[in-house]
């Protein structure tokens, strides 16, 4: 790729911040730090940088785009960011090398890896090195936005409140960021996006199912409406959104019941769903 084509070879583009564009992102207006969140895209493909920058800006994020790890570090010296979208297979210094450097900094930003490599080994290596999420190419800007929202939502949970001394998350508590949540013998690892049964078996989750579990464990003993779930999915424009939420809930229940018949997700007629298990964050 000709470096002269890259954005950062021209006049540096300042961070762009726009107003909320649609109802799918309006629900995040109350999330601490989201409106001021700063995202840097690191990818050697100028077309992808332009497409993704435009979409994210239109959805309320402050965005810059650079083509290399060196350009990223130069930007971070000038001003820190909240999240980096990092291409894994760049020429020269690859994404994993850049990720390693970010993970060793005093206050590392969130990182979402973008890669054409879809094997489990590649995903696990990136996640274990400190990435918050891993998205395989090709992927849509809307999916990447949903992943960004998920990572920022978790990282913006403050440690000031949200758990008692034992780490138990109570109803009404302000959300707090944890890597792992335990409930009724189950373990949800948000970094690895994995769910482990009381007997130690790994249970696969779709992206939609993971988003729901993430919402349940961070807000237990509270009713989650379908509107809440739709907003979390990042797909508020779908015509079958209500049915999709119900289908995902049904699948989650079946997966949980296959290992433990204890009721965990309860339907509240006319309102939504209630996660009734006690949750401990770690």
N, C-alpha and C positions, 0 to 999 in steps of 0.2 A: 504494500500500500504506500502511495506517494505521500510522504509526511507533509509536503506543502499543501495537500488537500485538507489537512486536519484543522479543526477550529482553533486549536491552541497555537498554530503556526501563524495565525493572523492576529489582529488586535484582540486581546483578551475580552471575552464577553462577561459583563458584570452579572451577579446573581439576579435572577428575574423572579419577582413575586407578583402574583396576580390574585384577584379575588376569587371566591368560591364560584364554581361554574355550574354545579348541578346538585341535586339532592343526595346523590350517592356519596359525595364528599362533605356535604354540609354537616352531617352527623359528627364529624371529627372536629368541628370548630371549638368544642369545649375541651378537647384533649390538650393537656398542658404541653406547650411547645410545638404543636403540630403546625400552626400557622406560620411560625418562624423557622420551621425545619429547613435545613439547607442540605441539598443532595448534590453529589458530584458523580457524574457518569464517566467511567474510564473505559474506553473502547477504541481500537484502532480503525473501526469502520465509521467513516464520517456520515454515511447515510443513516445508520442505526442511531448515532448520536443525535442527529438532527430530528429524526422521527420521535425518538423517546423524549428528548428535551421538550419539544413542542407539546406533546401529549401531557407530560407531567406538569408543565407550566400551566396549561389549560385547566388542570385539576388542582391548582392551588399551591404548588410547591415552588420553592426557590431552587433553581437548578443551574449548574455549570457543567460543561462537558470538556474533557481533555482526552488526549490520545495515548498517554503513557503514564507509567508509574512516576517517572521523574517530574512530569507536568503536575501530577496529583500532589506530590510532596511540595512543590513550589507553591501551589494554591493553599495547602494546609499551613504553610509557614505564615502566609498572609492572614489567614482566617480559618478556624476550625470548621468542620462540618458535622452534621448529625448522622449521615448515612452515605456510603459509597456503593455504587453499582459497578461491579468490577468484572471485566472480561477476563476469562481464564487463559485464553490462548492468544496472547498478544506477541508480536515479534520482539526479540530482544528480551527484556525483563518480563517474564510471564506473570499471570495473575496471582499464582500461589506465592511467588517471591514478594510481590507487593503486599499481599495479605499478611505474610509473616512479619513484615516490617510494621504494618498497622497494628497487629496484635501485640507487638512489643512496646508500643507507645504508652505514655502515662494515662491518657484518656482516649482510648481507641473509639472511632466511630462505628456505627453498625455497618455491616458489609453483606451485600447480596451478590453472590457470584453468578455470572452469566457464562454458560459454556455449551458448546456443541457436544461435549462428552456426557453421555447419559448413564454410564455404568455406576453401579452401587459403590464401587471402590473410589471413583473420582468424587462422588458426592460425600462419602464418609471422610475422605482425606481433607476436603475443603472445610467441612463442618468441624472436624476435630482440630483444625488449625485456627479456628476462631470465626469462621463465617457464620452469620446468623441465618442465612437461607441460601438455597442453591436452585437456580432456575435454568432449565435446559433450553437451548435454541433449537428450532424457532419457537418464540413465545410472543404473545400479543402484549402491546403496551398496557392493556387493561389488567392482564394477569400480573404484570410487573408492578402496577400501581397497587393491586391488592396485597402483594407481598410486602411492598414498602409500608403500607398502612399497618400491616400486621407487626412488622419489626419495630416501627416507631411506636406503635401502641404499647408493646411490651417494654421497650426501653424507656418510655416516658413515665412508667410507674415509679413513683418515688418511694424511698425507704422511710420517709417521715411517718407514714401511717400505713396500715394495710394488713398487719399481722399482730397477734398478741405475742407474749414472750415465748410461747411454744411454737410460733410460726403458723398457727391456725388462722385461716382467713375467715373473717366473720361477715355476716350480712351487713351491708352498708359501709363496710370499710373502703377507703380509697384504694384503688388497685396498686399493686407493687410488683416490680419486675422480679421474676424468679426464672431460673433455668428449668427447674423440675418441680412438678406438683404431684402430691400423693393423695389418693382418696380411695377408701374402701379396699385397700390392698393393691390398687392399680397405681402405675407411675406414668405420667405424661412428661416426656422430655421435649421441651419446646425448641431447643437448639437442634436436636437430632430429628425433631418432628416424628417421634416414635411413641407408641403406647405399649406398655408392658403389663401383662395380666398378673393377678395375684400369684400365679404359679410360675411366673418368669417367662412366659411365651410372648413373643413380639406380635402385635396385632397391627396389620397395615391399615392406614387411614388415607382416604382421598384428601385433596386440598380442602374441599368443603367441609368434610368431617373434622379435619384438624382445626379449622377456623372455629367451628362450633365448640369443640372441646376446649379450645383456648379461652373462649368467652365464658363457658361454664365454670372452669376451674378458677378463673380470676374474679368471677362474680357468683359464687355459690349462694344458695339459699335466697336467690332473687329471681323473679319471674323475667324470662327473656321472651319478648314478643317476636312475632314473625318479622315485623319491621326491623327490629334490632338485628336479627339474623341476616336479613337481606342486605342491610347496610354493611355488615361485616364481610359479606361475600364479594362486594365490589361489582356486583352484576345486577344492579337495581333496574336495568332496562329490559330484563328478560320478561316475556309475557307469562311464563310458567313459574315465576319465582316462588309463589306460595307452595305449589306442589313440590318444587325442588327442595325446599326447606323441610317439608314433612317427610319426603323420601330419605333425606340425609339423616334425620332424627331416627326414622325407623331402622335404617342400616346401623346406626350407632348402637341402638338398643339391642339389635340382634348380635352384634359383635361383643358387646359387654355380657349379654346373657349366655353366650356360648361358653363362658368360663365361670360366670358367677350369676346366680339368679336374683341376687339382691337388687331391689329397685334403686336406681340411681337418677334417672331422668323421669320426672313426673309431668304429665300433661295437666295444665290448669285450664279448665274449660273456658273458652271465650277470651283467654288472655295470652297463653303461650306455654312455655316450658320452664320447669323448675328443677335445678340441680340440687338434690337433697343431701348428697354425701358431704361430710366434713372434708375440708381440703387443707393440706399443709404444704406450704411453699418452702423450697430449699434452694 
